[in-house]
Amino acid sequence: MKLSFLTRFLVILSFHHFIFPIFCNSSQTDNLFELLKSRKSRNPPNTELWVELDNNDNSFSPAYIGPQDGFKKADKINALPGQPKGVDFDRYAGYITVDPKAGRELFYYFVESPHNSATKPLVLWLNGGKVLLLLSFHHLVFPIYCNASQTDNLSELLKSRKSQNPPNTELWVGLHNYNSNYSPVYIGPQDGLKEADKIDALPGQPQGVDFDQYAGYITVDPNAGRELFYYFVESPQNSITNPLVLWLNGGPGCSSLGYGAFEELGPFRVNSDGKTLFRNDYAWNSVANVIFLESPAGVGFSYSNTSLDYSKNGDKRTAEDSYTFLVNWLERFPQYKNRDFFITGESYAGHYVPQLAHTILSKNNNTNQTVINLKGIAIGNALIDDNNSIMGMFDYYWTHALNSDETNAGIHQYCNFVTGNFSSKCYNYLIQGEAEMGNLDIYNIYAPLCKSSGPKSGPSGSVHDFDPCSKNYVSAYLNLAEVQTALHANATTWEACRGFIWRDSPTTILPIINELISSGISVWIYSGDTDGRIPVTSSRYSINTLKLPVTTAWRPWYYDNEVGGYVVGYKGVTFTTIRGAGHEVPSYQPERAQTMISSFLTGKLPPS
């Protein structure tokens, strides 16, 4: 289910009570079990017994009673879609206001008896469990949707900027001002763990696999029991000389294993049966050794033994834990310690990747720390600057015939994209713009929609044929017990994306990108040109804000004698488009994506 970031609303309640995790497809018993576990947590619910009736305080305020004239008639249901014939009782449904000041309303559904409704008793039924408990941190909370995607979670983050309790948007400190007196990072014992992490074979993998695979956990906080899960694939040839690449998916809260490894740039894709794999001939491990990291804790197979950790996630925690992961991973795989290292990612990884690069450079300045040989970063269809991203998105809608002239004119008249101050009229036009698009895949506005909900029998897939239902096959595969065993993962319900309390998220990453440029780090920003969520216009507006001089004029680049995209070089930044690709560039155009990343790793522009 995809919902726009302007039309999904969740009332965020900030009372000091307990938190327990919400699982898609959870039941009353799941949530009841979490409640019982919370009794022993660090912040248990208030267990004070209720006062006896005869000791009750009679000085309380009377309950609110609002006007009800005409509402009963309005609430009457004529017929429910698909109901059987012969329904002989009245039904009603609607809202009752319980707090007019807070705008708090409860929904009810009422059915009268078919016979003797005037004399039969009135019964109220209440279910337990399946609720979102009160969240007690004054930071961003975004709701959890089953089958959520990167753009779902990213949309919720952008919407939260205007909530009563937005995430901390403080900009990161400059590298030259970074406090070098921090404690050294945790480095745990790694002896024997590399061998233990080696994968013999993945269930259903094709024959002829000619590279080594590893998967497992790296401890980033032994006191909290916080562990991050990784999947690592070496190059079939030249693994001892090819660079090391870290891939991060966005969200925030989405899996690099599910998206990056099995839907985009990894060596395998999942067949429609959800049980077998086929080879991706354009996998990035043909030109690099690639790590896929599920971060932060709580995403995919990554976890913490301290449940409150999930309420402390944010940009800074994610960068710090990812750095700790890298330092420990390099101890586990010491042959890569001096290898050229690159960080890549997409979507909200427009935050993760530059921030991790910033953290690495800051820690490298400490002579007592492991020095990571960072050479460059590449971010695709990335959230870089909020205001430019939103303006670029709606300009893309209009230029691609998804919005009317009137809506586009209203957006530009009433929305101030310089200050980020949006009036109520602005919001009305933004909502109208989202509604005008209709039901299409915002990842790729020209791609077909998935019309099935699970795996299906059929022929082996092809990397050349985009399948909009591939995420369903990946989910089925990663939830197979034998797959989780082969990956050395804990037995759990794996999900592609998870909602979080998100404590901090700057509205712009441009100052960090400027820092990276000044430090001599190669910065590539790439954009699939059919993505509607973080479209090419958003990327261009963000880059233009940097006001960098052009060093290489805009030109087309080619793959297989066809235009693969366009490229322009700035002082310190290379911007390239990938023609015909959506939000997840390698999913839609694997050959062109591989050509682009090969150019990035070798420090050359894509071929002309």
N, C-alpha and C positions, 0 to 999 in steps of 0.2 A: 504494500500500500504506500503510495507516494502522496504526500500532502505538501502544499506550499508553505514556505516559512512565514507567510503573511496570514495564513488562514488556520493555523493550528494554535490553540491556546490551552494553557494549563495554569490553573491558579496555584501559585507557589505559597505554601503555608510554612511559616518560619517559627513554629513553636518548638520548645526544647523537649523533644521526645525522641524516641529511638528511630533508628533507620534500619531497614533490612532490605536486601537486594530484591529487585523485581525481575522475574524471569518470564520471557515470552512463553505462551502456552502453559503458564503455571496454573495450579489449581488451588482450591481452598486449603487443602492439606499442605501444599507447598508453603503458602504464606503463613499458615498456622504454625508450621514447623519453624519457620524463620522467627516468628514472634516468640516462641518458646525458647529458642536459642538466644534471643536478645536479652532474656532475663539475666544471663550471665555475662553480658557484654560490659564494656567500660561505661557506657551511657544507657543503662536500662530504662524502660518506661517507669513512670511514677506508679508505685504499687500501693499507695495509700488507700486504705479501705474507705468505702463510702459511709457517710454519716447515717445514723439510724433515723428512721422516719420521725420518731417522737422527739428527736433532738434537732430536727431540721430547722434551719434558720428561715423564719417567715418574712424576713426583710428583703428578700430578693425582688428584683424588678419583674413586673409582669411580662409574659411572653409577647412578642410582637404578633399582632393580628392585622393583616392587611386587607384591603378591599377585595372582595371575591366575586362581585356582581358580574355575571356574564361569562366567567371563566369556565364554569362547569360545561356550559353549552359548547364553548370553544374547544374544550378538551375531549369532547366525544369523538370516538373513532368510527368512521363510517364503515370501513372494511380494511383489513390488513392485506397487503399483497400476498397472493397465493393461498389465502385461507380456504378451507373446505366449504362446501355448501351447507346450508341448514344451521348457521350460527344463530342461536336463539337467546342471546344475552347481550347486555350493553357493556361496552368497554370504554375506558377513558385513559388518557395519558397526557402528561404535561409537567409543568414546573410549579413548585410552591416556594415563594420567597420566605426565607427564615431569618435573613439579616439584610434589610434594604440598604443600610449604609455600606456594607461590604460587598453588596451585590451577590450574596450567597444564595443559591437556589438548589433545591433537591428535586430530582426527577422521580415520578411515580408512574406505575401502570396499575389500573384498577379494573377488576372484572366482577360484575354482579352475578348473582345466582340466576340460572334460567327460570327457576320457579321460586316463588315466595321470597323474593329479594327484599320485600318490605319488612319481613319479620325475622329473617335469618341474621345471625350475629355477624359482626365485622371482625375480620382477621387481618393482622399486619404480619407479613413475612419478611424476615431479614436474613440475608446471606452473610457469611463472614469471609475472611481471607481476602480475596482478589481485589485489593485496593492499593492505592499508592499512599503509603504512610506519610505522616507529617515530616518534612525535612527541616532540619534545624541549623542549617548553615546559611549565612547571608551571602551566598554566591549563586552563580548560575545553576539552575536545575533545568534540564530539558527532558521531555517525556520519552519513554521507551515505546517504540512501535515494533511489533513483530514484523520480520522481514524488512527492517529498516536498512537504509543504504548510507553511503558516505554523504550524498547530497541531502538526505533527510536530516542527519545529525548536523551537518554544516548549516542547513537552513535554520535549525533550532538555535544554534549558536548565534547566528546573525540576528535573529529575532530577539534574543535575550538582551542584546545591547540596550533595548528600550524598556526593559522590565524594571520593577522596583528594586531588585537586588541584582544588578548586572555583575559580571565577573570583573575583577580588578584589571584595569586597562593601562596600568603604569608601564611606561616604556622601559626596556632593559637598559642597564647601565652600560656605558661605553667600555670597550676593551681596555682603554688606557686608564680608566677609573676603577677597574675591577679589583675587588679586595682579594689580595693574594694570601690572606691569613686564615683561610678556611681550613677545616680539618682534611686530612688526606682521604681519598676515596677508599671505600672498602674493597679489598682484593682477597678473595677466598681461595682455598686450596683447589687446584684443578687437575691434580695428578690422576690419570686414568679415565677422566671424564670424556675426553675426546673419543677414545676408543668405545666407550659405553654409548656415546651419542650416534655412532655410525649406523646408518640404516642399511640393513641387508637388502631389502627390496620393499617397495611400497605395494600394497595389495592392488592387483589389477594393472600394474605398470606394463608397458609394452616390452617386447624383447629388444635386446641390443643396447641397453643402457650402458653408456661408456664413460660415466663420471661418478664420482663419489658424492653421497648425500649424508647429511647429518641433521639431527634435530634433538632438542632437549631444553633444559632450563638453565638459566644463569641466575644465581642469587644476587640481588642488588641491595637487599637490606636483611641481614640474618636475624636481627632482633624482631622485626615485624613479620618475618617469613615471607618477604615479597620476592617473587621470582618471575622473570620474563622468559617467554618461550621464543625460540628461534628455529628457523629451517634454513639450512645452508647447502648450496649446491656449488660444487667446483666446476671449472671449465673442463670439457672433454679433452681439449688439447691446450698446452701451454699454461696449465694451472699454476706452475711455479713462477711464471713471469707475468701473467695477466693481473690487472689491478683488482683490488677488493672494493666491492660496492655494497652499500647498505641501502635497502629499499624500505620506505615507510609509507603506509597508507594513512589516510586522514580520518575524517569524521567531524570532530574528535570522537574516538571510541570505536574505530573500525579496524578490521584485521588485515594485516599485510600478508598473512598466510592465505586467507580465503580469496581476497581480491588479487593482490600482487602475484603470489606464487601460482595460483590455480586458475585465475581468470585472465591474467595479463601477460607477464614477462617470464614466468617460470618455465621449467623444462617440460611440464605436462599440463594438459587440460583434462577435464573430467567429461567422460561420455555421458549421454543422456540417461543411461541406466543408473547413474549415481554410484557405480561400483567399479568401473574400469577407467583407465587413463589412456590418452593418446599423446603422441609426441608433439611438442611445439617446436617446429623447425627454426623459429626465429627467436628462441629464448635468449635472454641477455647473458646467460652463462656461457654462451659461445664466444663472448668477448671479455668476460669478467667472471670472477668468483663472487657469488651474490648471496648476501645474508638477508633474509626476510624476518623482521622483528615485530612481534605483537606487543605493542606498547600503547598506553600505560598498563599497569596491572589491572586486571579485570577484563581486558580485551582478549577475545579468543581463548587460548589455553593459558595465558598469563594470569597470575593470581596473587593474592596475599592471604596469609593466615590471620591478618588483623583486619576485620571487616571495616573499621573506620578509615582504612587507607583509601577505600573507594570514594570517600567524601573529601579527600585531600588532593585529588587529581587536578592538574592544570598544566599550563605550558611549562612552568619552571620545574615542577616535579617530573614531568615527562622528559625534559632535556637532561636533568640530573641523573635520573634512572637510566636513560639510554646511554649516557656517558659511562656510568658505572658498569652497565652491561658490556660496552665495548672494551673497556680496560680488562675486565675479567675474561671476555671472549678471547682477546689476544693472548692472555695467559694460557688459555685452553688450546689455542691454535697459534703457538709462538712463531711458526714459520711466516705468518702474515704481519708481524710487528713492524717491519720496515717497508711494507708494500705500499705503493701509491693507493690512497684511500679516497673514495668519493661517496657522497650521500645523495640519494635521489628519492623522490616521492611525488605525490600528487594531492590535490584538493587541500584539506587542512594541513597537510604536510608542508604547505607554504609557510606555516608557522614552525612545525617540528624541525624541518631540515635546516633552515637558517639559524634557528635557536640552538640546535645541537652543534652546528659548526661554530657558532659563537662560543659555546661552552668549551668545545675542544680547544679552540685557540686560547681561551682564557686559562684553561688548565695547563696547556702546553707551556705557558709562561712560567709555571712552577717547575723548577729543576728537579724537584723530588717526585714529580708525577710521571706516569708513562706518557711519552710523546707519541701522538698519533699523527701519521704522515698525511694530513688532510690536504688534498689538491684542489677539490672543486665540489660544487653542488649543482644539481639540476632539479627543478621543480616544475611540474606540469599541471596546467589548469588550476593554478594554485591561488588560495586566498592569501593575498599579500597586503591589501589595504581595503578596509571595509567600504568606505564611501566610493572609491573607484570601482570596486567589484559590483556594488549594487547599481551604480549608474551605468556601467558597462553592460550589465545583464539586461536592463530594460532597453537600452539602445540597441542591443542585439535582437531583442524581441521585435522591435519595430522594424529594423532593417531586414529582418528575415520574415516579415509578413505575419508575425504572431500577435501583434498589437495594432490597434486602430490609431489613426492620426490624432484623434481627440485625446485618447489616453496618453499618448506620447507627449503631446503638447502640455497636458495638465501636469504630468510628472516633472517636466522641465520648468514649468511655471512655479510650482509650489514646493518642490523638493530642493533643499539647499545641500548639494553634494560636497560643497567646500567645507562647511562647518559640521555637517551631519545632523543639523536641526531640521527635523521633518515635521511639518504641520499636520493637523488632522486631515486637511484637504489632500496633502501629499499622500498620506497613508491610504486614503480612499482611492486615489488613482493607482497606487501600487497594487492594492488588492484587486482593483478592476483589471489591471494589466495581467496579473496572475490568472484571473478567471477567464480572460479572453483567449488564453492559449489553448484551453481545452485539455483533453486527456491525451497527452503525449509523453514520451520519455525525455525528460529534461536532460538526461545524460547525453543523449544524441537525438536531436530534434527530427532526424530523418530515419531513425531506426524503428523497426517494428516493436510492438509491445509483447511481453510474455503473456501467453494465454493459458498456461498450465501451471499447476501449483506444486508439482513434484517431479521426480524422475519418470522416465518412460522408456520403453524399449525402442530400439531403432539402430540404424547403422552407426559405425564408428564416426566420431566427429572429425571435422577438418578445421585447422587453424584459419583457413581462408574464408570460412563461412561463420559469420557472427551469429550466435544463438542468444536471443534475449533472455532465455530461461536458464542460462548457464549457472547463475548463482544458486538456483534450486539444486542442481546436480552437485555443486561443490558442497553445499550444506549437507546433503545426504551422504556424500562420501566422507566428509570429515567427522560425521557422527557415527560412522561404523566402528564397532569395537575393535576390529582387527586393524583398522587404519590408525586409531589412536594408540594402539599398542606398538605398531611399527614406528610411529613418530615419537615414541617414548613420552607421550603426553598423558596427563592424568585423565582417568575416565570421567567425562563430564559431558554436559550438553553444550556443544560448540555453537556459537552464533556469530554471524558476520559483523554485527555492530551492537554496541551496548550504550545505553544512556548513562550519563554521569552527572554528579555535581562537579562543576568546572570552576575552579577558584580564580584563575587568572588567564587573561587573553588580551594582549594589546590589540588595539584597533588597526594598527599598521605595523608592518615588519620592515618598512623601507629604511628606517635608521640602522637596523641590523645589517641589511643588505649593503648599505653604504660602508659600514664597518668592514664587512667581508671584502668588498672591492678594494678598500684602502689597505687591507692586509695581503693583497695579491692572490686571493682565492678566486678561481674561475667560477663565474656565476652564469648558468644557463637557465632561461625561463622558456618553456615550450608550451604550446597550446594546440590541442585538437580543435579544428575550426567548426565542428558541428555541436560542440558542447554548449548548452544553454545556461548552466548554473554558474560556472566561472568561465565565461566565454572569452574569445580572443580579444574582444573590445576591452574587457576588464583588465586583462594582462597589459594591453598597450597603454591604457590610461595610467595604470600604476607605474609602468616604466617611464612614461613621459613625465611623471611627477619628479623623478630623479634628475631630470634636466641634464642628461649625459650627452656629450658630443657623439655624433655618428662617426664611426671609423670605417665601416663597410656598408655601402649603400644597399638598400632593400633589393633583393633579387630572388628568383625562384631557385629551388634546389630539386634534384632529380633522383628517382629510383627506377630502375628498369625502363629508362627512356620516357618516363612520365613525370610530371611535376609531383614531387612528394610533399611540397610545402614551400614556404617562403622564409627567408632569413635576413636579419639585419644585425650588424655589429655595432655596439656602443662601447665607449671606453669603460671596460670592466664588466659589461653584461652582453651576452648574446641572446637574442630573441628569435625563436623559430616557430613556425606553425607546422602542423602535420595535416595535410589535406585529407578530408573525409573521416577524420577521427573524432570521437566524442570525448567525454570526460576521462575515461580510462583509455588513454591513447593506444597502448599495445593490444587491447581487446579488439579494437576496430581495424587498426592498420598495423599488424605485427611487423611486416617487412619494413615499412617506413619508420616505425618506432626503433627498430634495431639499427637502421642506418643512422638515424639521428643520434642514438646513444653511443654508437661507435665513434662518430665524429666528436662528440663531447669528450669521450675518454682519451682520444688521441690529440685533442687540442686543435682540431681542424674544423672549419665550417663544413656543413653538409655539401656533397658534390654538386657542382654546377653542370 
